């Protein structure tokens, strides 16, 4: 019996999130069905985080114990041979007993994509938010810079556990231009709150459009009020891009 760490990629479009639920399709449901075909007998895999319905991942991390007599590469191939087209095991490897993909994580990286175009592009709409009018990149970059450091994000999201802290440390946050009219937000933090990234993106896009002042955004970070225009960016623009651990 060995403990395996698996890096998963999935298109979240047709899933009701990562976490197992009855009567609906989730990433955990699909993956555990495959593991059972390979002799897995536990009740639940462990995961670094729970993505919402429609949210994608290129580097989600899970772990499970399995009595597998062959190489990690052969396990990866066996898993991928059974997985549906919208999930893939990118990497499979053995880890030390006691590894926990959630509690051992030092930081997580999320990215969010938008494109500014008056007419919708069906080839982009599964993975990016169409925004119009267009945005000013410098305004959004300035707002993103205010996120760096430790803040109480109580007015921007909720903890996943009841009575959990809403204080999070943001290591980096920045907007970049991929090409004309296409922008990428990247944020790395020690942990996140429910809907935190999507609410921040919504507000920064409004700042980029000149509808909200950067100063007001900064004030809300300091005093945890809820005076800004409420809203949330769509799930389909968000991607869990990396979970970071100590090197072993």
TAKABEL-V600139 format. One record per residue. N is the residue number from 1. RES is the residue in three letters. PSI is psi in degrees with one decimal (* if undefined). NEAR is the number of other ideal C-beta (glycine too) atoms within 8 Angstrom. Layout:
n,res,psi,near
N,RES,PSI,NEAR
N,RES,PSI,NEAR
//
This chain:
n,res,psi,near
1,UNK,131.4,4
2,UNK,157.3,8
3,UNK,128.4,11
4,UNK,139.8,15
5,UNK,127.6,13
6,UNK,132.1,13
7,UNK,122.2,11
8,UNK,144.6,15
9,UNK,140.9,10
10,UNK,149.1,12
11,UNK,114.5,8
12,UNK,0.2,16
13,UNK,-46.1,9
14,UNK,19.7,6
15,UNK,147.3,14
16,UNK,47.8,7
17,UNK,-177.3,13
18,UNK,-46.9,12
19,UNK,143.4,8
20,UNK,133.5,7
21,UNK,153.3,9
22,UNK,141.2,3
23,UNK,0.3,3
24,UNK,160.8,6
25,UNK,121.9,7
26,UNK,163.2,13
27,UNK,-44.7,15
28,UNK,-43.7,12
29,UNK,-48.9,10
30,UNK,-42.8,13
31,UNK,-42.1,13
32,UNK,-31.9,12
33,UNK,-39.4,8
34,UNK,-43.7,11
35,UNK,-38.4,12
36,UNK,-32.8,8
37,UNK,-21.1,7
38,UNK,9.8,12
39,UNK,8.0,8
40,UNK,135.7,10
41,UNK,1.2,3
42,UNK,178.3,7
43,UNK,-27.6,2
44,UNK,140.3,7
45,UNK,163.0,11
46,UNK,148.6,9
47,UNK,154.9,13
48,UNK,-26.9,10
49,UNK,170.0,11
50,UNK,109.1,8
51,UNK,148.6,13
52,UNK,170.4,10
53,UNK,129.8,8
54,UNK,-11.8,9
55,UNK,140.0,13
56,UNK,169.0,13
57,UNK,138.5,15
58,UNK,-15.1,10
59,UNK,50.1,13
60,UNK,148.4,17
61,UNK,131.3,13
62,UNK,167.8,13
63,UNK,155.4,13
64,UNK,157.3,12
65,UNK,141.5,8
66,UNK,139.1,12
67,UNK,94.0,6
68,UNK,124.6,9
69,UNK,1.3,3
70,UNK,-170.6,5
71,UNK,163.0,5
72,UNK,-35.5,9
73,UNK,-39.9,7
74,UNK,-31.6,8
75,UNK,-44.0,14
76,UNK,-45.4,12
77,UNK,-38.2,8
78,UNK,-41.2,9
79,UNK,-48.8,14
80,UNK,-26.1,9
81,UNK,-23.4,6
82,UNK,-19.6,8
83,UNK,150.5,12
84,UNK,166.2,5
85,UNK,-20.3,4
86,UNK,12.8,8
87,UNK,143.0,13
88,UNK,140.9,8
89,UNK,110.6,12
90,UNK,-41.1,8
91,UNK,141.4,7
92,UNK,131.9,12
93,UNK,154.5,7
94,UNK,145.6,7
95,UNK,168.1,9
96,UNK,147.2,6
97,UNK,133.1,4
98,UNK,-12.8,4
99,UNK,133.8,10
100,UNK,116.8,8
101,UNK,-23.8,13
102,UNK,-54.6,9
103,UNK,-20.7,4
104,UNK,-7.2,9
105,UNK,133.4,12
106,UNK,-33.9,7
107,UNK,163.1,10
108,UNK,148.3,15
109,UNK,126.3,13
110,UNK,148.1,12
111,UNK,153.0,11
112,UNK,132.9,14
113,UNK,137.1,14
114,UNK,156.6,16
115,UNK,139.6,13
116,UNK,107.2,12
117,UNK,136.0,9
118,UNK,-34.4,3
119,UNK,133.3,4
120,UNK,144.4,6
121,UNK,106.6,9
122,UNK,-22.4,5
123,UNK,-10.0,4
124,UNK,-17.6,9
125,UNK,-11.6,10
126,UNK,-17.2,6
127,UNK,1.8,9
128,UNK,149.2,11
129,UNK,123.9,13
130,UNK,123.8,12
131,UNK,132.5,11
132,UNK,134.1,7
133,UNK,169.9,6
134,UNK,172.5,8
135,UNK,160.5,13
136,UNK,114.6,9
137,UNK,-39.5,10
138,UNK,-38.0,6
139,UNK,-44.2,12
140,UNK,-36.7,16
141,UNK,-40.7,10
142,UNK,-41.5,9
143,UNK,-41.0,15
144,UNK,-36.7,13
145,UNK,-28.0,9
146,UNK,-18.2,10
147,UNK,-22.9,12
148,UNK,133.7,8
149,UNK,-170.9,6
150,UNK,127.7,6
151,UNK,157.4,9
152,UNK,110.3,6
153,UNK,31.6,13
154,UNK,-33.3,6
155,UNK,1.2,7
156,UNK,-12.7,9
157,UNK,171.9,11
158,UNK,146.7,7
159,UNK,153.0,11
160,UNK,-23.2,7
161,UNK,142.4,5
162,UNK,132.3,4
163,UNK,16.1,4
164,UNK,159.7,7
165,UNK,150.2,4
166,UNK,9.2,11
167,UNK,128.7,8
168,UNK,150.8,13
169,UNK,116.3,8
170,UNK,121.7,13
171,UNK,-40.9,8
172,UNK,150.6,8
173,UNK,128.0,11
174,UNK,149.8,9
175,UNK,141.9,12
176,UNK,157.6,7
177,UNK,122.2,9
178,UNK,-44.7,7
179,UNK,179.5,5
180,UNK,122.8,4
181,UNK,-0.3,8
182,UNK,125.7,12
183,UNK,151.3,15
184,UNK,127.4,11
185,UNK,132.5,15
186,UNK,128.2,13
187,UNK,134.6,14
188,UNK,129.5,11
189,UNK,163.3,11
190,UNK,-27.9,8
191,UNK,171.1,6
192,UNK,167.1,10
193,UNK,163.7,13
194,UNK,121.4,7
195,UNK,8.9,11
196,UNK,-53.0,12
197,UNK,-43.2,11
198,UNK,-34.8,13
199,UNK,-39.3,13
200,UNK,-43.0,11
201,UNK,-44.7,15
202,UNK,-47.2,11
203,UNK,-40.0,14
204,UNK,-32.9,14
205,UNK,-41.1,14
206,UNK,-34.2,11
207,UNK,-44.3,15
208,UNK,-27.1,12
209,UNK,-2.0,11
210,UNK,15.0,6
211,UNK,-20.2,6
212,UNK,142.7,10
213,UNK,139.9,6
214,UNK,-37.5,11
215,UNK,-41.9,6
216,UNK,-36.6,10
217,UNK,-44.3,15
218,UNK,-38.8,10
219,UNK,-40.1,9
220,UNK,-33.0,13
221,UNK,-32.6,9
222,UNK,-37.3,6
223,UNK,0.1,5
224,UNK,44.9,8
225,UNK,-178.7,7
226,UNK,53.7,6
227,UNK,-11.7,5
228,UNK,163.2,9
229,UNK,117.9,7
230,UNK,149.2,4
231,UNK,168.3,8
232,UNK,134.8,7
233,UNK,151.1,13
234,UNK,151.0,8
235,UNK,-34.1,10
236,UNK,-12.6,14
237,UNK,-7.5,12
238,UNK,141.8,16
239,UNK,130.6,12
240,UNK,110.7,16
241,UNK,-22.0,10
242,UNK,144.4,8
243,UNK,128.2,14
244,UNK,137.2,9
245,UNK,164.0,8
246,UNK,143.6,5
247,UNK,137.3,3
248,UNK,*,5
//
